[in-house]
Amino acid sequence: MTRLLNTIRNTRRVLTTLVVVALLVSSRHPTLLDRIIEDGRLIVVTRNNPTTYYEERHGATGYEYELVESFADYLGVELELMVVDNLQTAMEALENGDAHISAAGFTKEQTSGYPVVYGPTYSSISEQIVYRLRTTKPESIEDLQTGRLMVPAKSRHARTLRHWQKTELPSLSWRETSELDASDLLQMVSDRELDFTLVNSNEFRLMRSYLPNLDVAFTLGEIQTVAWVMPRRADDSLRDRTFDFFYRPETGVLMAELSERFYGHVGQFDYVGAHRFLRHSRKVLPRYEKDFKAAAEKHGFDWRLLAAMGYQESHWNPRARSFTGVRGLMMLTLRTAGELGVTNRLDPSQSIAGGSRYLAGLRERLDESVHEPDRTWMALAAYN
């Protein structure tokens, strides 16, 4: 009898424990990740910037945008963007609970004074003083006092300059702007409206091909590391999931593809070639712009893409000829020209119309599972 009573008591204890555990589990507060998945939205604060996010013909793109869009897909939720102008506004969005993540190319060092935590480091950048070639090159921060220097207001660069002013050079002066971004300021240096500006190294790498008369004078400060930023007050569930995402082999492949797409051309910079292109753009392209626009409208292309093709093929030379026999501005073979109804390959209007029609045909032949912009990229590869 005693053994039976002990068994009953033990059974009751086990059942009671199970009930208590079940009640605790059922009353567990949902984590931040739980709430995001339940809501079906990941809200990300970012900047409109060539290195982060921008709109093109086929929609939103940018290194940061495509990376965080893949993360939203990984979570099984929709991506919702909040676009801001500066670091302070982005950090306020996190602190106020208006956004879950900042994916705006900010570094750990520049956000260290805010109540935030970080995902994995995935990039590094430095700050560079940029000047115009064939002007006096500044060799040190002291030389910046001799010219006009401007940076975006409330930016990492403004903070850097204030640091140097406070610790090393009280006489250092500069102007700040709330209206212009890095690309605007680089253009102003190129146009001699400014003497210097301070930009991130990755931003200058992207812009240098368009502004070949600019160069780096020197790097200011240390290399800094880039990571996604999240509010410290939240639990670790979302942050932990970012580590899971970045450590996946699929994410490594994606990042390699994005690096090639957005930065792969950077190492191919050709100062002479860039100047030649700019000169041709001013003097030669206007002769054929009307034809490129007409062909683009007819076949659903951006006319600038067709113009870029024409430059790549012939440097907009309507009498160009290769050793393989292709001829004209769009470098058509005799057989292809005949199939397209081009009777004179040396006529620039016929060549542009025929080349554009041929490119459109290549695009249409692709399987329906291939979507833009990949359809156009693959058609370009096939054309070439």
C-alpha positions, -999 to +999 in steps of 0.1 A: +000+000+000+028+024+009+045+018-024+013+024-043+008+058-024+043+068-033+037+060-069+005+081-070+023+110-053+052+108-078+028+107-107+010+137-094+043+156-090+052+148-126+018+158-139+019+191-119+054+198-133+042+192-169+012+215-164+034+243-150+058+239-179+030+240-204+015+271-188+049+288-188+055+280-225+020+291-235+025+324-217+060+331-232+063+366-246+068+365-284+103+375-295+110+403-319+115+377-346+082+361-337+064+395-341+081+402-374+071+368-388+035+372-375+033+407-390+048+395-423+070+426-426+107+433-421+111+471-419+146+482-429+159+518-428+184+526-456+197+555-477+193+564-513+229+559-524+248+542-552+262+517-528+230+509-509+197+515-526+183+533-557+156+530-583+165+521-619+144+512-650+134+478-637+128+488-601+147+489-569+183+478-567+216+483-549+240+461-530+224+466-495+189+464-509+194+431-527+212+416-497+184+426-472+157+416-497+173+381-497+172+381-459+135+390-459+129+361-483+149+339-459+125+349-431+095+344-453+083+380-449+079+411-471+106+438-472+094+473-463+119+501-468+122+534-449+146+557-468+163+585-448+190+611-455+215+606-427+228+585-399+210+604-371+176+599-387+183+562-392+194+556-356+162+575-344+141+551-365+157+521-347+154+537-313+118+546-318+108+512-330+100+524-365+124+500-381+139+466-373+173+469-390+195+496-405+211+484-437+226+516-450+263+510-453+270+525-418+301+513-400+303+500-364+327+528-356+304+556-366+273+541-348+292+531-317+277+560-297+241+548-302+223+521-282+226+494-309+240+459-316+254+445-349+250+416-372+281+401-388+308+423-404+306+419-441+326+448-456+352+475-448+356+510-460+378+541-454+373+578-457+391+595-486+399+630-495+392+635-532+406+662-554+407+672-591+437+660-611+460+687-625+454+708-594+476+710-563+473+676-545+468+680-508+493+658-489+479+662-454+449+675-435+468+708-431+466+713-468+428+712-468+428+747-453+439+762-486+408+751-505+370+748-505+359+716-486+323+704-483+306+673-468+270+662-462+255+675-429+250+651-401+272+626-418+301+604-407+324+627-426+312+658-407+319+640-375+354+630-387+363+665-396+350+678-362+372+652-345+403+663-364+394+700-357+391+693-320+422+671-316+447+682-342+438+713-362+415+739-346+418+761-377+404+735-400+372+747-417+346+733-441+310+736-452+281+712-447+251+707-469+217+690-462+208+691-499+237+673-516+250+637-514+284+623-521+279+620-559+268+657-561+299+668-542+322+647-563+306+663-594+312+698-579+349+689-574+351+677-610+335+710-621+359+731-600+331+744-578+348+727-548+385+718-542+380+688-520+354+665-505+355+636-481+338+604-493+337+566-485+361+546-505+334+523-519+314+554-531+344+568-549+352+534-565+317+535-581+318+571-593+354+572-606+345+558-640+321+587-645+345+613-632+379+603-644+395+637-636+392+630-599+416+610-577+423+602-540+447+626-522+449+606-490+429+584-466+417+601-434+415+579-403+414+541-400+396+514-420+361+508-406+338+478-407+303+476-421+275+456-405+237+457-402+226+477-371+198+468-347+184+484-315+200+472-283+167+473-264+153+444-285+160+407-277+186+388-296+162+368-318+166+389-349+203+395-345+209+357-341+190+351-373+212+376-392+242+355-382+225+323-394+217+341-427+252+354-434+269+321-425+248+302-451+267+290-482+239+305-503+245+339-489+282+337-496+274+330-533+249+359-534+275+383-519+300+372-545+275+378-573+265+412-559+302+423-555+308+413-592+277+431-604+282+464-585+320+465-582+334+441-608+341+469-633+360+490-608+394+473-614+390+479-651+392+517-648+410+533-678+417+570-674+424+575-711+393+554-721+371+572-697+381+606-712+376+593-747+341+582-738+332+615-722+345+634-753+325+611-776+294+616-755+296+653-760+306+655-796+295+623-813+265+608-795+241+638-802+242+629-839+226+595-832+206+602-800+173+605-819+178+571-836+187+554-803+156+569-786+133+558-814+147+522-814+145+521-776+108+532-776+099+506-802+115+476-785+112+486-748+148+494-740+165+523-722+180+543-750+211+548-730+216+511-729+214+509-767+238+539-770+263+521-746+261+490-768+268+511-799+299+526-781+311+492-770+307+479-805+322+507-826+328+538-805+298+552-825+317+549-857+292+542-885+320+529-908+336+506-882+348+472-895+364+442-878+386+415-892+357+390-889+336+411-914+311+427-890+305+463-900+287+495-890+278+513-858+262+482-842+286+458-859+262+435-878+273+405-898+262+405-935+239+376-928+223+391-897+218+424-916+200+406-944+177+388-920+169+421-903+162+440-936+192+462-932+203+470-968+233+493-958+252+484-927+271+516-929+240+537-926+238+546-889+200+548-887+196+513-903+224+499-881+208+512-849+174+500-859+186+466-870+209+460-839+181+470-816+156+447-833+182+418-831+187+424-794+150+424-788+147+391-807+174+376-785+156+387-754+122+372-766+138+338-772+147+334-736+126+311-714+098+328-695+114+318-662+141+344-668+130+378-655+143+413-658+169+426-655+185+392-662+166+388-695+183+419-709+217+410-695+216+376-711+204+391-744+234+415-743+257+385-737+242+366-766+245+397-789+282+401-780 
